[in-house]
Amino acid sequence: MPDQEKKILVIGAGAAGLIAAWKAASLGAAVLLLERNSKPAIKILISGGGKCNVTHDGPMDEMGKAFLKREERFLKHAFHSFTNHDIRSMLSESGVPTFVRPDGRVFPVSLKAGDVVGALVDSLRKNGGEIRLNTRVTGILVSGGRAGGVTVEGGEIASGHIILTTGGASYRKTGTTGDGISWGAGLSLTIVPVRPALAPIRVDPPLPADWRGIAIRGGRLSLYSGHRRVDSCPGDILFTHEGISGPAALGLSRSAAVALEKGEVALRLDFFPGVEFTDLDAELNRLIAAGRGKQIGSIVCGMLPDRIVPYLLGKIQVPLITRGYVLTREARRRIVGLLKSWEIGGVGGIDIDRGEVTAGGISLDEIVPQTMESRNVRGLYAAGEVLDIAGPIGGYNLQAAFSTGYVAGTSAARNWLESYGSNPPVRNQR
């Protein structure tokens, strides 16, 4: 049997794949990491605008709570097996120190994603792991309920230990085209429909074109089906040429995609979520009283970005030039109502390819969380975004990939070593 047939195969050199391959190699297993692209971890390289938000600071239990309940339960073992402090220590030992921003997000001190990727690749190679680039896997071989290898362009590679880390289906130009999810479906694994998550939301009807680039700070974006609120998310929003982006929009996009499948849904924005209607009304009344001769447009411009005020006041039929001393109580309360619940418009769509991650993929019910091994195909492991996991922005998804990859690499290596007893194959020497 050729040496390559005796190796653990890891498919996909992203965050989960690099950690899985490194960990398996560090435990003494022979590892071959297969990557379709000409360089590893392209998605990491573009993450955080090229700065790479590595993880999020704080207790791992708190990090887990940022995910949906079923995801939190699934990730608990992995999060405590390989923590945010562990990935930071690993990078530091490789000469890539990190720092924590006030909002808890962790970045490399250099603010260069390439340094993070370089450290992960170097750690893998120093432990004897091998990366083969420009190698596209086209399928997984299974025989008798056990992994048997993979097909690649031009042949097959046999292996009884395969770790699937091919990612989701966002940013297809990086190579994450959902292949691993399709293979899972072909193996009769339960697949949760893939949907966009952490993606910009298109608004219908379109907002004014000159709003592009305007940011609203500290609001709360809500999703409505009729008069029923489906979900909401606090944070900033950013107007784009098609709709809205920014933390609140990205955080709501997963719920919006699901709700849109069931019918029309609308977006509403509370500009001042920490202020009750009556208190905001009193504050606006105070501002009007302090400048009775001022036009209401000028007063509201002190509360919102100038460019959006004419449009908003026009929506509630309050002329910009109305002087404060002639503004009626009813008109003032319409303004406050707008500030507390402005209907931006309907959700026109969400582009899955522009999402930072995708929700859906291999069902968590198919995977043993303590090992990341398939319940139905022995020797097949899955980690990272190929699983039905999608957390918020802020480093959560990379940490989920690192942690699940670590568990998959650990489990695969132990099983690999047990399968060869006291006579494991000779690994590549580095």
Buried (B, 14 or more C-beta within 10 A) or exposed (E): EEEBBBBBBBBBBBBBBBBBBBBBBBBBBBBBBBBBBEBBBBBBBBBBEEBBBBBBBEEBEEBBEBBBEEBBEBBBBBBEBBBBEBBBEBBBEBEBEBEBEEEBBBBBEBEBBBBBBBBBBBBBBEBBBBBBEEBBBEBBBBEEEEBBBBBBEEEBBBBBBBBBBBBBBBBEEBBBBBBBBBBBEEBEBBBBEBBBBBBBBBBBEEBEEEBEEBEBEBBBBBBBBEEEEBBBBBBBBBBBEBBBBBBBBBBBBBBBBBBBEEEEBBBBBBBBBEBEBEEBBEBBBEBBEEBEEBBBBBBBBEBBEEBBBBEBBEEEEBBBEBBBEEBEEEBBBBBBBBBBBBEBBBBBBBBBBBBBBBBBBBBBEBBBBEBBBBEBBBBBBBBBBBBBBBBBBBBBBBBBBBBBBBBBBBBBBBBBBEEEEEEBBEBBEE
